[in-house]
Structures are given as C-alpha cells and as structure tokens.
Amino acid sequence: MTALIPRPAMELAPGAVHVPGWLTPRQQRELVAACRAWATGPVPIRHTRLPHGGVMSVQTVCIGWHWQPYKYTRTAGDVNGQRVAEFPRWMVELGRRALLEAYGDESTSTRYTPDTALINFYDGQARLGMHQDKDERSTAPVVSLSIGDTCVFRVGNTETRTKPYTDIELASGDLFVFGGPSRYIYHGVPKVYEGTADPVTGLASGRLNITMRVTGLTDREAGR
Ligand SMILES: O=C(O)CCC(=O)C(=O)O
C-alpha cells in the first residue's frame, strides 16, 4: 500500500481555505448514503434547467431550501412541486465543525447555522462554469465538501469570471470554505478526473459535492 502524503491546509485568499482530507472515510460513506437517499426524493436529483434553455451537466438535489436559477423556495416548482427534505441538525453540526477547522474561530462557528445544501453529482463529463453564489441573502460562509473523483476547482476573484484565478485539486474528503472577503469569488469545476474515486466511500464512480449555505430567508419572505 502506498503511504499517503499529507497535504497541508492552505488559505488561497483571505477567507478562502482548503483543508485536504478533512472527512474520514466513515464520514464520507455516511454522507454518500445520506445523499443517495435524498437523491430519490421527495424531490429527486435532476439536471437543473436554465432560464434561457439548456440544462446543467451537473445533477443537483437540494435539502432545506430548493435552489433553481436564481432563487430559493421550499418546494420544487421546476421538478415535482414537492417540499424538499429537511436540513438535518447533524449537518448543521458538521458545518460548524468545518468552519472551526477552516477559520479556527469558535464564536463564528458556533453561530453558523446553514439551512440549505446543494448536493451536486458529477459524472466524468460534467462541468460547472464560473459563477458566484449570490442567491443567498446572508453573507455567511459557504462550506464545501467533496467526495469521490478528484476535480480541478477554479478559485477566481470577486470581480470577473476570468483571470486571475488559481486551479487547485479537490479530492475525496476535502473541505473548502469561502467566506469574508472571498464570499463572492467566482468559482467553478472545469474538469473531473474520471475513475480516481476510491470505492471505499461507497461511490463507485463520479464526484459528489455538498455546499452548505445560509439562505438568510424565512418562509414568509420566500412566500412559501
Ligand atoms: O462542485 C463544487 O466543488 C462546487 C459547487 C458549486 O460551486 C456550487 O454548487 O455552486
């Protein structure tokens, strides 16, 4: 067996922190099992339809709040009209631990209460173009967890979807947090390295990415 070389945590820009290998194999397996269940319903995983035609190559299922370009609702009007699954308490705790790991700030992490997660599945051909996560009313950090195939994750700037950017690899178990001055960085996934997943996670192929966010919305404001 080849010895794994530990990869150090790295701050790519103020507030944008990459923590390689943060999730244990067991946690990855549990997350894969949970995501597999959410992918079946109440709102099944789908290729999101874009407003001007076309569909995203990534498949997405949401919990807590349903995202579609460019809004959050409790029910999935663009899929089957059902209310999305609840955002579980254990996921809030996981988000808090992730934030503590990335920023080392106890008071910020204990107040962090994500209420939605976008769960993306990438097969070998799927990509995600450069975009900002800006449909949330809250400016709280985004916590991203990766499982399965390694990908190239493009970390851009807050002004433009083009250069300057830095390409890093996100492997199975990696944590990436972006908040503070980096909350609105453009980012994307230009490549997935097919077949690099370790089946020990329960994901035989493809890449799973979970981004936890704080919508800052209430049911009344969202109208549902
Ligand atoms: O797959 C990733 O690592 C990023 C996902 C992402 O940017 C998003 O869901 O908005």
The ligand as a Gaussian input file, in Angstrom:
#p B3LYP/6-31G(d) Opt

LIG

0 1
 O      -18.611000      21.186000      -7.050000
 C      -18.005000      22.067000      -6.468000
 O      -16.914000      21.881000      -5.923000
 C      -18.563000      23.471000      -6.457000
 C      -20.062000      23.522000      -6.422000
 C      -20.555000      24.914000      -6.624000
 O      -19.826000      25.801000      -6.946000
 C      -21.971000      25.215000      -6.425000
 O      -22.779000      24.307000      -6.140000
 O      -22.328000      26.396000      -6.553000

